[in-house]
Amino acid sequence: MTTRRFMTWVCAIAVAHLTLSVAAIVGAYALGTARFDNPEISIGVGEQILGALASVLPQPAFSILRFSGARELSSLVQWAVLGANSIVWALGIAWLVRHLTQGRTDGP
């Protein structure tokens, strides 16, 4: 895999990761707002899945922000950290795919 192709994969995975992360956070919040008015409503499966994704995908960025006390930073900096987190995930996934497929050649 060439460097250009590798970086193309990294960009595509980073955009997909960031989109999925934001969608999971917003979706979990939106599905949970009904319990503000009626706390007796049970948590649905969709909200549980989105909540789990919203907990996993922004890691390790949210943990670093939480433990460093940087929650008081501007929202622009927090968005930048979330974007950088997606790039880290994308680099890891693209490297893993590259490493696993490195010895293989394309068939006819």
Secondary structure, DSSP 4 states (H G I P E B T S, - for coil): --HHHHHHHHHHHHHHHHHHHHHHHHHHHHHHTHHHH-TTSPPPHHHHHHHHHHHHTTTTHHHHHHHHTGGGS-HHHHHHHHHHHHHHHHHHHHHHHHHHHTT-----
